[in-house]
Amino acid sequence: MQKDIVSEALMSRILDRIANEILERYEDTKDLCLVGIKTRGVHIAKRLQDKIEKFSGIKLPLGELDITLYRDDLTTVAADPQMKAANIGFDINGKNIVIVDDVLYTGRTVRCALDAIMDCGRPRKVELMVLVDRGHREIPVMADYIGKTVVTADDDIIHVHIKEHDGDDRIVHNIGGQRK
């Protein structure tokens, strides 16, 4: 069974809320940067950057992180994975980094992102923002900013649709693992 759990309008309000939470936490944004995990995390981070600029007038640096090289399941992900070195696009030393991703599940993607970030430098602080936290952690990872917490079974799938990548904005809960 497939169930839409977040609409386009709700996704926009969620990002408004998170942008304001970040601005409340960081009165001084001069060392604050957003880093999106490819692919959907980059689009979400760009939207967050735009919302923060709209609310504060400040355009935060935005980086992209490809974690392919850091995955512990490379052979199960693709027959011919494309290996790329981590390159965020700016100096992260001494910066406050907010990693942005679509779904937090086992925590393995975040672990990979942390490894990649540490290979790029030594930030002052690293936080995590996710649109959906679905539980079932295998690694002790917790998000600092959460759009929506969804109770799921282990075989369920949460799929975040992002207009720039999927053609529409919504979040779908596929109960029992069916995918559309």
C-alpha positions as CSV (number, residue, x, y, z in Angstrom):
1,M,0.0,0.0,0.0
2,Q,1.3,3.5,-0.9
3,K,0.4,6.5,1.1
4,D,1.3,10.2,0.5
5,I,2.4,11.6,3.8
6,V,3.7,15.0,2.8
7,S,2.3,17.3,0.1
8,E,4.1,20.0,-1.8
9,A,2.6,22.7,0.4
10,L,3.6,20.8,3.6
11,M,7.1,20.2,2.3
12,S,7.5,24.0,1.8
13,R,6.2,24.7,5.3
14,I,8.6,22.1,6.7
15,L,11.6,23.8,5.0
16,D,10.4,27.2,6.3
17,R,10.3,25.9,9.8
18,I,13.8,24.3,9.6
19,A,15.3,27.4,8.0
20,N,14.0,29.4,11.0
21,E,15.3,26.8,13.5
22,I,18.7,27.1,11.9
23,L,18.6,30.9,12.1
24,E,17.5,30.7,15.7
25,R,20.4,28.5,16.6
26,Y,23.0,30.6,14.6
27,E,22.6,34.3,15.3
28,D,26.0,34.7,13.6
29,T,25.9,32.9,10.3
30,K,29.3,33.9,9.0
31,D,30.8,30.4,9.5
32,L,27.6,28.5,8.7
33,C,27.5,26.3,5.6
34,L,25.1,23.8,4.1
35,V,26.3,20.6,2.5
36,G,23.8,18.4,0.6
37,I,24.3,14.7,0.1
38,K,23.8,13.8,-3.6
39,T,21.3,13.6,-5.1
40,R,18.1,14.7,-3.3
41,G,20.0,16.2,-0.4
42,V,21.6,18.8,-2.7
43,H,18.2,19.9,-4.0
44,I,16.8,20.1,-0.5
45,A,19.9,22.1,0.7
46,K,19.5,24.5,-2.2
47,R,15.9,25.2,-1.2
48,L,17.0,25.6,2.4
49,Q,19.7,28.1,1.3
50,D,17.0,30.1,-0.6
51,K,14.7,30.1,2.4
52,I,17.4,31.2,4.8
53,E,18.3,34.0,2.4
54,K,14.7,35.0,2.1
55,F,14.3,35.2,5.9
56,S,17.7,36.7,6.8
57,G,19.1,38.3,3.7
58,I,22.2,36.0,4.0
59,K,23.2,33.5,1.3
60,L,25.0,30.6,3.0
61,P,27.7,28.7,1.2
62,L,26.3,25.5,-0.3
63,G,28.3,22.4,-1.0
64,E,27.6,19.1,-2.6
65,L,28.8,15.8,-1.2
66,D,29.1,12.5,-3.2
67,I,29.5,9.7,-0.7
68,T,29.8,6.9,-3.2
69,L,33.4,6.2,-2.4
70,Y,32.7,5.9,1.3
71,R,29.8,3.4,1.1
72,D,30.3,0.0,2.7
73,D,27.9,-1.6,0.3
74,L,29.3,-0.5,-3.1
75,T,28.9,-3.9,-4.8
76,T,25.2,-4.1,-3.8
77,V,24.4,-0.6,-5.0
78,A,25.5,-0.8,-8.6
79,A,27.3,-3.1,-10.9
80,D,29.7,-0.3,-11.9
81,P,29.7,2.4,-9.2
82,Q,31.2,5.7,-10.2
83,M,34.0,6.6,-7.7
84,K,34.5,10.3,-7.1
85,A,36.7,11.9,-4.4
86,A,35.0,14.1,-1.9
87,N,34.9,17.8,-3.0
88,I,32.5,20.1,-1.2
89,G,33.6,23.1,-3.2
90,F,34.8,25.4,-0.4
91,D,37.1,25.3,2.7
92,I,35.3,23.7,5.6
93,N,38.0,24.2,8.2
94,G,36.5,25.9,11.3
95,K,33.0,26.1,9.7
96,N,29.7,25.0,11.2
97,I,28.3,22.5,8.7
98,V,24.7,21.4,8.3
99,I,24.6,18.1,6.3
100,V,21.3,17.9,4.4
101,D,19.7,14.6,3.3
102,D,16.2,13.3,2.4
103,V,15.7,10.3,4.7
104,L,17.5,9.1,7.9
105,Y,17.2,5.4,8.2
106,T,20.1,3.1,9.4
107,G,22.6,6.0,9.8
108,R,25.1,4.5,7.3
109,T,24.7,7.3,4.8
110,V,25.4,9.8,7.5
111,R,28.5,7.9,8.6
112,C,29.7,8.0,5.0
113,A,29.0,11.7,4.8
114,L,31.0,12.3,8.1
115,D,33.9,10.3,6.7
116,A,33.9,12.4,3.5
117,I,33.6,15.7,5.3
118,M,36.6,14.8,7.6
119,D,38.6,14.0,4.5
120,C,37.9,17.6,3.3
121,G,39.0,19.3,6.5
122,R,38.1,19.9,10.1
123,P,34.9,21.7,10.6
124,R,34.1,23.4,14.0
125,K,30.8,21.6,14.2
126,V,28.7,19.3,12.1
127,E,24.9,19.0,12.3
128,L,22.4,16.9,10.4
129,M,19.1,18.0,8.8
130,V,16.7,15.4,7.2
131,L,13.2,15.7,5.7
132,V,12.2,12.3,7.2
133,D,13.4,10.3,10.2
134,R,12.0,6.8,9.8
135,G,14.0,5.1,12.7
136,H,15.6,1.7,12.5
137,R,19.1,3.0,13.3
138,E,22.1,0.6,13.0
139,I,24.6,3.3,13.9
140,P,24.1,5.8,16.8
141,V,23.2,8.8,14.6
142,M,20.6,11.5,15.4
143,A,19.4,14.4,13.3
144,D,19.5,18.0,14.7
145,Y,16.7,19.2,12.4
146,I,13.9,16.8,11.3
147,G,11.1,17.6,8.9
148,K,8.8,14.7,9.9
149,T,9.2,11.6,12.0
150,V,7.5,8.6,10.4
151,V,7.0,5.2,12.2
152,T,7.8,2.5,9.7
153,A,8.3,-1.2,9.5
154,D,11.8,-2.3,8.5
155,D,10.6,-3.4,5.0
156,D,8.7,-0.2,4.3
157,I,10.2,2.4,1.9
158,I,10.1,6.2,2.3
159,H,10.6,7.9,-1.0
160,V,11.1,11.7,-1.2
161,H,10.1,13.2,-4.5
162,I,11.9,16.4,-5.3
163,K,10.6,18.5,-8.2
164,E,14.1,19.1,-9.6
165,H,14.8,15.4,-9.7
166,D,11.5,13.6,-9.8
167,G,9.1,16.1,-11.3
168,D,7.0,16.7,-8.2
169,D,7.2,17.4,-4.5
170,R,5.8,14.9,-2.1
171,I,6.9,12.2,0.3
172,V,5.5,8.7,-0.1
173,H,5.3,5.9,2.4
174,N,5.4,2.5,0.7
175,I,4.1,0.1,3.3
176,G,5.5,-3.4,2.9
177,G,8.2,-2.3,0.4
178,Q,6.1,-1.7,-2.7
179,R,7.7,1.0,-4.9
180,K,6.0,3.1,-7.5
